[in-house]
Amino acid sequence: MSKATEFREMSDEQLAAELQQTQRDLFDLRFRASTEKLDSPSNIKRLRRNIARIKTIQSERQPAVQ
């Protein structure tokens, strides 16, 4: 799941859970990268972008402060 449209279809609770899981996966991947060679280092970039997409969508949903 990586497209912004798929993230936009999720509820706020689902987005928060997805963000938490993606951050955990990124941490694990970075930890593995420091201790051993990764099978696909491009996964780090993919996870970072997904985190940015989720945070962007969450900030769009927040009411604008005037």
C-alpha positions as semicolon CSV with decimal commas, in nm:
position;residue;x (nm);y (nm);z (nm)
1;M;0,000;0,000;0,000
2;S;0,178;0,311;-0,113
3;K;-0,050;0,534;-0,315
4;A;-0,181;0,847;-0,153
5;T;-0,533;0,766;-0,275
6;E;-0,528;0,444;-0,074
7;F;-0,422;0,636;0,236
8;R;-0,692;0,898;0,179
9;E;-0,960;0,625;0,184
10;M;-0,857;0,524;0,536
11;S;-1,015;0,660;0,852
12;D;-0,813;0,868;1,098
13;E;-0,767;0,569;1,329
14;Q;-0,650;0,347;1,044
15;L;-0,405;0,615;0,932
16;A;-0,262;0,646;1,281
17;A;-0,219;0,270;1,306
18;E;-0,059;0,255;0,961
19;L;0,180;0,536;1,055
20;Q;0,281;0,358;1,374
21;Q;0,337;0,029;1,189
22;T;0,535;0,195;0,910
23;Q;0,757;0,377;1,161
24;R;0,819;0,048;1,341
25;D;0,907;-0,122;1,012
26;L;1,147;0,160;0,923
27;F;1,317;0,133;1,261
28;D;1,359;-0,243;1,218
29;L;1,493;-0,197;0,866
30;R;1,744;0,066;0,976
31;F;1,854;-0,157;1,262
32;R;1,904;-0,449;1,022
33;A;2,092;-0,222;0,781
34;S;2,343;-0,131;1,050
35;T;2,403;-0,491;1,155
36;E;2,383;-0,678;0,826
37;K;2,339;-0,633;0,455
38;L;1,983;-0,568;0,338
39;D;1,816;-0,761;0,057
40;S;1,662;-0,445;-0,087
41;P;1,786;-0,113;0,050
42;S;1,523;0,069;-0,154
43;N;1,266;-0,035;0,108
44;I;1,403;0,232;0,342
45;K;1,325;0,502;0,086
46;R;0,980;0,356;0,021
47;L;0,891;0,352;0,392
48;R;1,016;0,707;0,445
49;R;0,799;0,829;0,160
50;N;0,495;0,643;0,293
51;I;0,545;0,806;0,634
52;A;0,561;1,147;0,465
53;R;0,244;1,072;0,266
54;I;0,055;0,967;0,579
55;K;0,167;1,272;0,776
56;T;0,070;1,500;0,487
57;I;-0,278;1,350;0,470
58;Q;-0,316;1,379;0,847
59;S;-0,220;1,747;0,837
60;E;-0,464;1,810;0,552
61;R;-0,745;1,668;0,763
62;Q;-0,670;1,898;1,056
63;P;-0,892;2,206;1,065
64;A;-0,716;2,522;0,957
65;V;-0,626;2,754;1,244
66;Q;-0,707;3,117;1,176
